[in-house]
Structure formats: structure tokens, C-alpha cells
Amino acid sequence: MVAERPTRARFPLARLAPLLCALLLLMQGCAQLTQIRERLFGSERAEGAELEDVDATASEPIPYEVRIEGALPASLKALLEASSGLIANKDRPPASLAALRRRVADDVQRFNQVLQSEAYYDARIDTTTDIAVQPAQVALRITPGPRFRLEAYEIVYEPGPPPGKAPLGASDVGLKIGIHATASPLVEAERTLLARLSERGHPNARLIERRYVADRAARTVRATIRVDAGPAMKIGPLHIDGLERVRQSYVERLVQWHEGRTFDSRELDRIRSVLAGTQLFSTISIEREEPAADSQAIPVRLTLKERKRRSVGVGASYATDEEGFGGQLSWEHRNLFGRGESLRLRATGSMIGQSVDARFRKPYFLNRKQAIVADTRLRRESSEAFDELSISSFAGIERRFYDHWMITSGPAFVLAQLEQDGNKDNYVLVGLSSTLIYDTRDDELDPTKGIRAALAVAPYVSVAGTQTQFVATNATLAGYQRLVESGRFVLAGRGRLGSIQGASRSTVPANMRLYAGGGGSVRGYAFRTLGPLDDDNNPLGGRSAVELNTELRTRLTESLGLVTFVDGGQVYDEVVPTFDNDLQWAAGLGARYFTGFGPLRLDIAFPLNGRDVDDLLQFYISIGQAF
């Protein structure tokens, strides 16, 4: 029996003929379509093939130069240059012409965004790329056109406006109709809208839609903002975490939490500011938590991290006058009894004097803005002006009011043993010392804007020893102004006027008379040497004094600065400056090295109308600005 072989199915080739014919016709049609496109738009096949070949095999990058052309305001051109990818990546040439053109296209897109953000909604951008030269030349010519203005600003609430006073138009969110419709105020207005709603019990408000429609014919923009205010919420419970040595009852008194009131996001900022002012905490975190189901009260969690309670400070100084080398050592405890009580002990010394002092401060005395302050100081001095051994004390109330005002007032006590020109006097004085301060400076150690004004008045009377009575008054005013927004140039000025009434110069204790001259007064003149001098050219002090200081502070780098200054001043025997003696003027240069704890200061000053007793220059080194 013979087995049969299985037969294979055969696909007749004749059936492929129609398929092959259709494929050939398609290829021929594509070729014809390509020819038609080339006739209409020009040939790109060869260029495209070259680009593909370059992309695949290029080994030589294409260096280029960029020009931004057109009649552009300097500020607008700076924004365009800052946004340009061509400029940012110029040092990394593209690997092909196609890559270069992609960079150009990306810049066109960026530039359109920048132009619209600056209210140029009808701008035109033309580009040219010349690769026939080396490096390749890329030019972007911009015709910005007119700036568009804000015509209308409508706020629409969905499903409806919240009860009470809700923002409805431009003026409610800090905008003015007619301003240039730039991005910055429009974006800020959106933030303001949500902030206003959060301040009025709607912390969950959200923007649904923002529409800005430009009318090119009228050159205006109409804005429509759709917002969901969300449900009205209340202030919920406050949870405090992280306390160790600071008592929770003290924190609760400070924050004055009002559970159940309409929610106001500003309360969280107020609490953060109040707690930061205590200097007890290194970290202050205030977070809203999710309310319970069906609850309209928002719980808040306050997480605190306490600072180290104790700190030690060291300082040094040098002056070419009789003060010479000086130093300071301090120790501070910022939370003695758990309620923010602070105690600072300090010892200072120079070539002519040494002192130790203690300062105690208890905050929140009967009122959150009120504190008890007490100072005691023991001083010994042997200078050309006088010899002194004294102890002085002050205890009073410190009260802050409004935003920038503070007054301190209380009894003062002075016990002093003094010697001047061979005359020895012992004084036991009691008085009432009061100081009023207005301070808007942005930084206490290195201010760049704001002012500080102070008026101190202190009447004294003897209760034992040498008899005297007088009233000492000192007024100072210092101002600081940035000349550029960055703070690189700061103009600073200071003036001081002092007066002592009710006693002759000889009956006012020598250590409480008015003096001028030195590193913290009128630079260029030796310590306390302005004004009346005795036969040995030792300072006698006076009953009135004037000081004037002007500085131009220049920030050269992040850590280095230069100061040019002019100082002037004089001391008079009369109660009120008579200006019968010309002010003594000095000028100088200074260097500043900025640190985290304040600038290190080096000043050299030269008298401009010096006397025979004055040196050619004075040299000072210390910590902190001169004023």
C-alpha cells in the first residue's frame, strides 16, 4: 500500500496582480501630489532630506549669534532677553539647522507670552536665520504695537455671591480701570480676591474660570473672573504642640484665640507675628485642619519649636582715640520662669572704662503690649574728662501702641563718685526717666529703609551729697532710604539735639553732661573732645549738643560694602545751641563686611576744619553700622 503525499495549497500569483497595480498607482499619485505641492509652495524635499541626514550624522554644531531688534522699551527688552532660550543656550550650539530653527520657534512662543504679559496683545515677531556666515546670524525683529488697557473687570460668583460684603469689581481687588493690562496686577488681583474671601469667612474659595478677552480694534482687555466662594466657616479649636519650657497658658494668653468667630485668615498671620516677636521659638507652623463632618468650624494646629534659652555674645572694637581697644561679653536667658521673662548680663571694657550691667524684662504685664523692665549698671572710668565710680538703676513700664510706637517710663536712681580738675563730688540722685520711640526700620542692625525717632526726658534731683537739680533732654532722628529697589545704594542720615536745663554746667554731674566726638558720635574727632576744653585741652562737657551724620552705603557684593560719610557736631555751654562756634566737620570712608549677626565696620575719618588739638585722622573698628 502506497501512502499519498499531502498536497500544499497554492496561492495563484494572478490574484496579486490587481494589488500590485493599485500600489504602483498610489506611488505614482504621491509623486504627482509632491510635484503639485512643490509648484505651489516651493521645493522642500531636498532641504528636508538634508535636515534628516544632518540630524542623523551631524558632527559639527552650528554656532550662532542672536539679535533682538525693534523699538522696544529697555524694561521690555530685558524681559525678552531673560526669557530667550537662544540666549540662554548660546554656549551650547545646536547639532543641526533643524534644531536651531526649533530654538527660534520656541523663542517666538516665549516672546509672545512675554509681550502679552506686558499688555502688548497685537505684537508682531519676524525672524531671519542666516547660515551662510559663521557664526550663523539669528535676528528676531519685534514690533510691539500699542499697549492694551483694562476696560472692565467683572467678578461672577457661582452659584451666587456670598452674604455680606464680597469683592465685586476692580476696586475691590486693588485694580484701577484704565491701567495697562499687564499680567502682574491681574495675577495679584486674583490672589487678592481669594485673600479677601478668606478674610471674610470663606477660606475654601476657588477660581472656576478666568477669561481675558482682547479687543484689538479698541486696544482694550475685558476680564471676567468666575469664583466659587464655598461655604461660610467659623474659627474652630486651637491645638498647640511642641512646648517644652514655655508654659501653654502663656502662649494662649499671647495668641488670644477666638473660637466660634467668623474665620479670618489674617488671624493666623497675627498669631505668627506675635509669637515671632517673643524670640522664644525657632519654628512656628500654623496649619488649618479639615473640619469634622457637617461642621462649619475649622480646627487649627499650632506647632512650635523652642529656641535655645541661653546665649552668649562676644564683641570687640578699636579706636585710635583714648578709648583704644574695647570688648564686650554678654549672657542672656530668654525664658527664666516659663513666661518669656528675660535676663541679660553684660560686661564691657575699654582702655578708659569698664562696666557691668543687668537687664530684666517681663513681658505681658497686665496687657499683651506691656512689659516690666529693670536695669542696673555699675561703671568705673578714668578718662581725660573725669574719673567716675557709679551705680545707676531704672525700673519702669514699657508700653507699645499703634504699630510703631513705644514709650518707657519709670523711676531712676544714680549714686556717683566723680572727680574733675581735682574737684571731688558725691551725688545721690533720683529721677523719672521717660523715652518715646517711633521706629519703622526694616532691620535694627543694618536698616535700608524707615526712620527711628526718639525723645528722652529725665528730671533729676539730689537727695544726698552735692546738691543739684536739672532736666536732661535728648532727641534723635535717623532715616534710611534705598536709592534703588535692590537696596544696593542706601542714603542714611542722623541728627541729635541735646539740652540740660535747670543747673549751671559746673553743678551738673560730669558724667551726665553732654559730650560729642568719637566713633558713635562725630567721627574724625577724639572721644568727647568737641566743645569746651580746659587749659590742658581736656573736655569739660556742656549743656547742649548738636550732631549730624550722613552716609552713602553701597553694597559691592553679597558680603562687602563701601561707605562714604560726612559728620558734624558741636557742644555748647548754653542750654540751647547758639552756633556761635562753627560745627566741627569731618569726612571719611568705611568698609563693611556683612555677617549673619550684623556688619563688621571699619571707618577712617579726617577732620575738615580741625583745631590745633585734633589729630589728622581717626580710625575705628566695631560691629554694627555707625547709626
QUINOR-V112029 format. One record per backbone hydrogen bond with DSSP energy under -0.5 kcal/mol. CO is the residue of the C=O (numbers start at 0). NH is the residue of the N-H. If there is no record, write none. Layout:
BEGIN
CO:NH
CO:NH
END
This chain:
BEGIN
0:2
9:11
11:14
12:15
12:16
13:16
14:18
15:19
16:20
17:21
18:22
19:23
20:24
21:25
22:26
23:27
24:28
25:29
26:30
27:31
28:32
29:33
30:34
31:35
32:36
33:37
34:38
35:39
36:40
37:41
43:47
44:48
45:49
46:50
47:51
48:52
49:53
50:54
51:55
52:56
53:57
58:60
60:62
61:93
62:135
64:137
66:68
66:139
68:141
69:71
72:76
73:77
74:78
75:79
76:80
77:81
78:82
79:83
80:83
83:87
84:88
86:89
88:91
93:61
95:99
96:100
97:101
98:102
99:103
100:104
101:105
102:106
103:107
104:108
105:109
106:110
107:111
108:112
109:113
110:114
111:115
112:116
113:117
114:119
115:118
116:182
118:120
118:147
119:122
123:142
125:140
127:138
128:130
129:136
135:64
135:137
136:129
136:138
137:66
138:127
138:140
139:68
139:141
140:125
141:143
142:123
147:180
148:150
148:220
149:177
151:222
152:169
153:155
153:224
155:226
163:165
167:154
168:171
168:172
169:172
169:174
170:173
175:178
178:149
179:181
181:185
182:186
183:187
184:188
185:189
186:190
187:191
188:192
189:193
190:194
191:195
192:196
193:197
194:198
195:199
196:199
196:201
197:200
197:264
200:232
201:204
205:227
208:225
210:212
210:223
211:213
212:221
213:215
214:218
214:219
218:148
219:214
220:150
220:151
221:212
222:153
223:210
223:225
224:155
225:207
225:208
226:157
226:228
227:205
232:262
233:297
234:259
236:238
236:299
238:301
240:303
246:250
247:251
248:252
249:253
250:254
251:255
256:258
257:260
260:234
262:200
263:266
264:267
264:268
265:269
266:270
267:271
268:272
269:273
270:274
271:275
272:276
273:277
274:277
274:279
275:278
279:306
282:304
284:302
286:300
291:294
295:233
296:298
297:235
298:288
299:238
299:301
300:286
300:302
301:240
301:303
302:284
304:281
304:282
308:333
310:331
312:329
314:327
316:325
317:620
320:323
322:350
323:318
324:350
325:316
326:348
327:314
328:346
329:312
330:344
331:310
332:342
337:246
340:335
341:360
342:332
343:358
344:330
345:356
346:328
347:354
348:326
351:381
352:349
353:379
354:347
355:377
356:345
357:375
358:343
359:373
360:341
360:362
361:371
363:365
366:369
368:399
369:364
370:397
371:361
372:395
373:359
374:393
375:357
376:391
377:355
378:389
379:353
380:387
385:382
386:418
387:380
388:416
389:378
390:414
391:376
392:412
393:374
394:410
395:372
396:398
396:408
397:370
398:406
400:404
403:438
404:400
405:436
406:398
407:434
408:396
409:432
410:394
411:430
412:392
413:428
414:390
415:426
416:388
417:424
418:386
419:422
421:423
422:419
424:417
425:465
426:415
427:462
427:463
428:413
429:460
430:411
431:458
432:409
433:456
434:407
435:454
436:405
437:452
444:624
448:441
449:479
450:439
450:440
451:477
452:437
453:475
454:435
455:473
456:433
457:471
458:431
459:469
460:429
463:427
467:461
469:459
470:500
471:457
472:498
473:455
474:496
475:453
476:494
477:451
478:492
479:449
480:490
483:486
487:554
488:482
488:483
489:491
489:552
490:480
491:550
492:478
493:548
494:476
495:546
496:474
497:544
498:472
500:470
503:506
503:507
504:507
508:511
509:512
513:541
515:529
516:527
517:520
520:522
521:517
521:524
524:517
525:528
531:539
531:540
533:536
537:533
541:513
542:499
543:571
544:497
545:569
546:495
547:567
548:493
549:565
550:491
550:552
551:553
551:563
552:489
553:555
553:561
558:593
559:555
559:556
560:591
561:553
562:589
563:551
564:587
565:549
566:585
567:547
568:583
569:545
571:542
571:543
582:584
583:568
584:607
584:608
585:566
586:605
587:564
588:603
589:562
590:601
591:560
591:593
592:599
594:597
597:594
598:623
599:592
600:621
601:590
602:619
603:588
604:617
605:586
610:613
617:604
618:319
619:602
620:317
621:600
END
